[in-house]
Structure formats: C-alpha cells, structure tokens
Amino acid sequence: MAEGWEVMSERSVTTRRSVLRSTAAGSAALLGAGSLGTASAESGRDHILLVHGYMDTGDTPWWDVITGYLGDVGYDEAEIHQVSLGNIPGTTVDSPSEYGEVVAREIERVADDSGGPVDLITHSMGGLDARWAIEKESAADYVDDLVTLGSPHQGTYVSYVGLVTAGGRDMIPRSTMMDELNDDGLADGVEYTAVWSHIDELIVPSSYASIPEYMFQDAAGRNVNSGYQEHIQLVADRHVFDQYVQYLD
C-alpha cells in the first residue's frame, strides 16, 4: 500500500458543532472577541485536546514535540490542552471505558471554555478512550475532528502481554469492549482520521490501527497509512504530523 494512502467517506460532516461555532462567532461579534476570552473566538480554529495512551502520561516529552508542531502551524498555546490520566508512566493501564468517562468530561470542559467544538489528537489506547467518550458518553456533541495515531481500533495481539491490566484485556482483538465499540458504529457528525504505520511494533498486525472500512459507510473519515514509523514516532515525527494536520479545521 502506498505511503500516504487513505480511504475517505464521501459523507459530509455536519452540523451540531457548527451551532457551537455560530454561537461563539455571534457572541464574539456582539461582545468583541477580546471580551469573550477564548482563542477560538479570535482565530476561528477549534481548540485541540491531546490524549495519551496506555502506560503513558501527558508529561512525557513527545507531547511537547507535538505541541511545538501545532505552534508551527499557527496554534496559540491557549488553544492546546492536554489530558493526563495519571501522573506516573506505567500506571495508566485501566479500561478505555473508564478513561473515556474522564476524557468526555474534559472534552465538554474545553468546549464550554472555548465556546466552540474541540479537535482531538490521540495516541495508542488514547484513541480508544476518545472513541468511548465520543460514541458512548455523548461527547460527540462537542467534537469536530478526531485523529488517532497508532490506536488499536481492531485490537492488538501485543496486548496479551498486559493481560493483568484492564486496558490490556480490552485491547485484545474481539474483546467484549472492542466488539462493543466497533459494532455500534462511529459517531454521526465527527470526522475521523486513523493514522497507522507499517512497522508499528505495538500494533500487531499493524493494519489493526486502522478503523474497519465498513464503519465509514455511515460516517465521515479516512484511514491514513503514514509509512514506516514505530509506535512513539507516530507522535513525534513531523512527516506524520504533516499528513494529518490538514484534517483539523
């Protein structure tokens, strides 16, 4: 499969987030963007929420790298938010269904504070946490775009190494959690971009980091094969960033 390959649903992306945007824009026009106090009202961009993965935290250095890339393309520091599901690397091993509740609350908070919808950039199990928030916890009302980097949308056989943890068990292919997430379909109105690499050593088989193509029949989005990067490189590699940043709007 060629580098940069993607599958895109022709279904248009709508509408509930446009209401948020219209409300924010109208408030800014009436009150003045400065008095609204949000970067999104001033720039017209959605705020970004970064979500880390299994055994990671929001304080590891690769998240500083991606924050720098976002700054390079014009995002202000106030427009970038980070959720951390734990303080110590190696301890964030709970179920995506549990973390999804936390992510949902954070999405709603950022949307309320910014006055507009939120775009998510997620890595590894963080993509499943975000999908659970969007598809099971009603956070879709506040989300415009979801980007997942090396997230095991179809599970990963490497997760058998983590069977003692809830997160490890849930990431086994065809686990109860995985089937529940994929059988119910993607959220209406959210645009999905699933980035996967040929040599992601933690997603086995590597193509399982793509969303099953049948799920795009009734939803908007694409799978993007970024080429040849290892798992953490998907966060820190500028070439990967340049392939998905175009889908944040």
VEXDREN-2710 file (C-alpha; in Angstrom, 1 decimal):
% VEXDREN-2710
k/r/px/py/pz
1/MET/0.0/0.0/0.0
2/ALA/1.5/3.4/-1.0
3/GLU/2.6/5.8/1.6
4/GLY/0.0/8.5/2.3
5/TRP/-2.8/6.1/1.2
6/GLU/-6.2/7.0/2.6
7/VAL/-9.8/5.9/2.4
8/MET/-12.3/8.7/2.7
9/SER/-16.1/8.6/3.2
10/GLU/-18.0/10.9/0.9
11/ARG/-20.5/11.6/3.6
12/SER/-20.5/15.3/4.5
13/VAL/-19.6/16.4/8.0
14/THR/-22.3/18.3/9.9
15/THR/-23.7/20.2/12.0
16/ARG/-24.0/20.3/15.7
17/ARG/-20.5/21.7/16.0
18/SER/-21.4/24.4/13.5
19/VAL/-24.0/25.5/16.0
20/LEU/-21.3/25.9/18.6
21/ARG/-19.2/27.8/16.1
22/SER/-22.1/30.1/15.2
23/THR/-22.8/30.7/18.9
24/ALA/-19.2/31.6/19.6
25/ALA/-19.0/33.8/16.5
26/GLY/-22.2/35.5/17.3
27/SER/-21.1/36.2/20.9
28/ALA/-17.8/37.5/19.7
29/ALA/-19.5/39.8/17.3
30/LEU/-21.8/41.2/20.0
31/LEU/-19.3/41.3/22.8
32/GLY/-16.0/41.7/21.0
33/ALA/-13.7/38.7/20.6
34/GLY/-11.4/40.0/23.4
35/SER/-14.1/40.1/25.9
36/LEU/-15.2/36.5/25.0
37/GLY/-11.8/35.4/26.3
38/THR/-11.2/32.4/24.1
39/ALA/-8.6/31.8/21.5
40/SER/-11.1/30.0/19.2
41/ALA/-13.3/33.1/19.0
42/GLU/-10.3/35.1/17.9
43/SER/-8.7/32.7/15.5
44/GLY/-11.7/30.7/14.2
45/ARG/-9.8/27.4/15.0
46/ASP/-11.1/24.6/17.2
47/HIS/-9.2/24.1/20.4
48/ILE/-7.0/20.9/20.5
49/LEU/-7.2/18.3/23.2
50/LEU/-4.2/15.8/23.3
51/VAL/-4.9/12.4/24.8
52/HIS/-2.1/10.0/25.7
53/GLY/-2.2/6.2/25.6
54/TYR/-1.6/3.1/27.6
55/MET/1.2/3.4/30.3
56/ASP/1.8/7.0/29.2
57/THR/1.0/10.4/30.7
58/GLY/0.6/13.9/29.4
59/ASP/4.0/14.9/30.7
60/THR/6.2/12.7/28.5
61/PRO/8.5/14.6/26.1
62/TRP/6.9/13.6/22.8
63/TRP/3.8/15.7/23.7
64/ASP/6.0/18.8/23.9
65/VAL/7.2/17.9/20.4
66/ILE/3.6/17.7/19.0
67/THR/2.7/20.9/20.8
68/GLY/5.6/22.6/19.1
69/TYR/4.4/21.3/15.7
70/LEU/1.0/22.8/16.4
71/GLY/2.6/26.1/17.3
72/ASP/4.5/26.0/14.0
73/VAL/1.2/25.9/12.0
74/GLY/-0.3/28.8/14.0
75/TYR/-1.9/27.4/17.1
76/ASP/-1.6/29.5/20.2
77/GLU/-0.6/27.9/23.5
78/ALA/-4.0/28.7/24.9
79/GLU/-5.7/26.6/22.1
80/ILE/-3.8/23.4/23.1
81/HIS/-5.0/21.3/26.0
82/GLN/-3.6/18.1/27.5
83/VAL/-5.5/15.4/29.4
84/SER/-3.4/13.3/31.7
85/LEU/-5.0/10.2/33.1
86/GLY/-2.2/9.6/35.6
87/ASN/0.9/11.1/37.0
88/ILE/3.3/8.2/36.7
89/PRO/4.3/6.5/33.5
90/GLY/3.4/2.8/33.6
91/THR/0.4/3.2/35.8
92/THR/-2.2/4.3/33.2
93/VAL/-3.5/0.8/32.4
94/ASP/-7.2/1.0/33.1
95/SER/-10.0/0.3/30.6
96/PRO/-10.8/2.7/27.8
97/SER/-14.4/2.7/29.1
98/GLU/-13.2/4.1/32.4
99/TYR/-10.8/6.6/30.9
100/GLY/-13.4/7.5/28.3
101/GLU/-15.6/9.0/31.1
102/VAL/-12.7/11.3/32.1
103/VAL/-12.0/12.3/28.5
104/ALA/-15.6/13.1/27.9
105/ARG/-15.7/15.5/30.9
106/GLU/-12.5/17.1/29.6
107/ILE/-13.9/17.5/26.1
108/GLU/-17.0/19.2/27.5
109/ARG/-14.9/21.5/29.7
110/VAL/-12.7/22.6/26.8
111/ALA/-15.7/23.1/24.5
112/ASP/-17.5/25.2/27.2
113/ASP/-14.4/27.3/28.0
114/SER/-13.5/27.9/24.3
115/GLY/-17.0/28.5/23.1
116/GLY/-16.6/26.1/20.2
117/PRO/-16.1/22.4/19.2
118/VAL/-12.9/20.5/20.0
119/ASP/-10.5/18.6/17.8
120/LEU/-8.7/15.6/19.4
121/ILE/-5.2/14.2/18.7
122/THR/-4.8/10.9/20.4
123/HIS/-2.1/8.2/20.6
124/SER/-2.3/4.4/21.2
125/MET/-5.1/3.5/23.6
126/GLY/-5.9/7.2/23.9
127/GLY/-7.7/6.8/20.6
128/LEU/-10.0/4.2/22.2
129/ASP/-10.5/6.4/25.2
130/ALA/-11.6/9.2/22.9
131/ARG/-13.9/7.0/20.9
132/TRP/-15.6/5.7/24.0
133/ALA/-16.1/9.3/25.2
134/ILE/-17.5/10.3/21.8
135/GLU/-19.5/7.2/21.0
136/LYS/-20.7/6.1/24.5
137/GLU/-20.5/9.2/26.7
138/SER/-22.3/11.7/24.4
139/ALA/-19.1/13.8/23.8
140/ALA/-19.8/13.8/20.1
141/ASP/-21.9/16.9/20.6
142/TYR/-18.6/18.8/21.4
143/VAL/-16.2/17.2/18.9
144/ASP/-15.4/18.2/15.4
145/ASP/-12.4/16.0/14.4
146/LEU/-10.7/13.0/16.0
147/VAL/-7.2/12.0/14.9
148/THR/-5.8/8.7/16.2
149/LEU/-2.1/7.8/16.0
150/GLY/-1.4/4.1/16.2
151/SER/-4.6/3.3/18.1
152/PRO/-5.7/-0.4/18.1
153/HIS/-9.1/0.1/16.6
154/GLN/-9.3/-3.6/15.9
155/GLY/-7.2/-4.6/18.9
156/THR/-3.6/-5.8/19.0
157/TYR/-2.1/-9.2/19.8
158/VAL/0.7/-7.5/21.8
159/SER/-1.9/-6.7/24.4
160/TYR/-1.7/-10.3/25.7
161/VAL/1.4/-9.1/27.4
162/GLY/-0.8/-6.8/29.5
163/LEU/-3.5/-9.4/30.5
164/VAL/-3.1/-8.5/34.1
165/THR/-4.5/-5.0/33.4
166/ALA/-8.0/-3.9/32.3
167/GLY/-6.6/-1.9/29.4
168/GLY/-4.5/-4.9/28.2
169/ARG/-7.5/-7.2/28.3
170/ASP/-9.7/-4.7/26.5
171/MET/-7.2/-4.3/23.6
172/ILE/-7.2/-8.0/22.7
173/PRO/-8.8/-8.4/19.3
174/ARG/-12.5/-9.2/19.6
175/SER/-12.6/-8.4/23.3
176/THR/-16.0/-7.5/24.7
177/MET/-15.1/-3.9/24.8
178/MET/-13.6/-3.9/21.3
179/ASP/-16.7/-5.5/19.9
180/GLU/-19.0/-3.1/21.7
181/LEU/-17.0/-0.1/20.3
182/ASN/-17.0/-1.4/16.7
183/ASP/-20.4/-3.0/16.5
184/ASP/-22.2/0.2/17.4
185/GLY/-20.6/2.3/14.7
186/LEU/-18.9/5.7/14.6
187/ALA/-20.5/8.9/15.8
188/ASP/-22.6/11.0/13.5
189/GLY/-21.0/14.4/12.7
190/VAL/-17.5/13.6/13.9
191/GLU/-14.7/13.3/11.3
192/TYR/-12.3/10.5/12.0
193/THR/-8.7/10.2/10.8
194/ALA/-6.9/7.0/11.8
195/VAL/-3.2/7.0/11.2
196/TRP/-1.3/3.7/11.1
197/SER/2.2/2.6/10.2
198/HIS/3.6/-0.5/8.5
199/ILE/6.2/-1.1/11.3
200/ASP/4.3/-0.1/14.5
201/GLU/5.7/-2.7/16.8
202/LEU/2.9/-2.5/19.4
203/ILE/0.0/-2.9/17.0
204/VAL/0.1/-6.4/15.6
205/PRO/-0.9/-6.7/12.9
206/SER/-0.1/-3.1/12.1
207/SER/-3.2/-2.6/10.0
208/TYR/-5.3/-3.1/13.1
209/ALA/-4.6/0.6/13.9
210/SER/-7.0/1.4/11.0
211/ILE/-10.7/1.7/11.5
212/PRO/-12.6/-1.1/9.7
213/GLU/-13.6/0.3/6.3
214/TYR/-17.2/-0.8/6.7
215/MET/-17.6/1.7/9.5
216/PHE/-17.1/4.6/7.1
217/GLN/-20.2/3.7/5.1
218/ASP/-22.3/5.7/7.6
219/ALA/-19.6/8.1/9.0
220/ALA/-17.1/10.6/7.8
221/GLY/-13.4/9.8/7.9
222/ARG/-10.4/8.1/6.5
223/ASN/-7.5/5.7/7.3
224/VAL/-4.1/7.2/6.5
225/ASN/-1.0/4.9/6.2
226/SER/1.8/7.2/7.3
227/GLY/4.6/5.0/6.0
228/TYR/7.2/3.4/8.3
229/GLN/7.3/4.7/11.8
230/GLU/7.5/2.9/15.2
231/HIS/4.8/3.4/17.8
232/ILE/6.2/6.5/19.6
233/GLN/7.4/8.0/16.3
234/LEU/3.8/8.4/15.3
235/VAL/3.5/11.2/17.9
236/ALA/6.9/12.9/17.4
237/ASP/7.5/12.5/13.6
238/ARG/7.0/15.7/11.7
239/HIS/6.2/13.8/8.5
240/VAL/3.3/12.1/10.2
241/PHE/2.0/15.4/11.6
242/ASP/2.0/16.9/8.2
243/GLN/-0.1/14.1/6.9
244/TYR/-3.0/14.6/9.4
245/VAL/-2.9/18.3/10.4
246/GLN/-4.8/19.2/7.2
247/TYR/-7.8/17.4/8.6
248/LEU/-8.0/19.6/11.6
249/ASP/-10.4/22.5/10.9
END
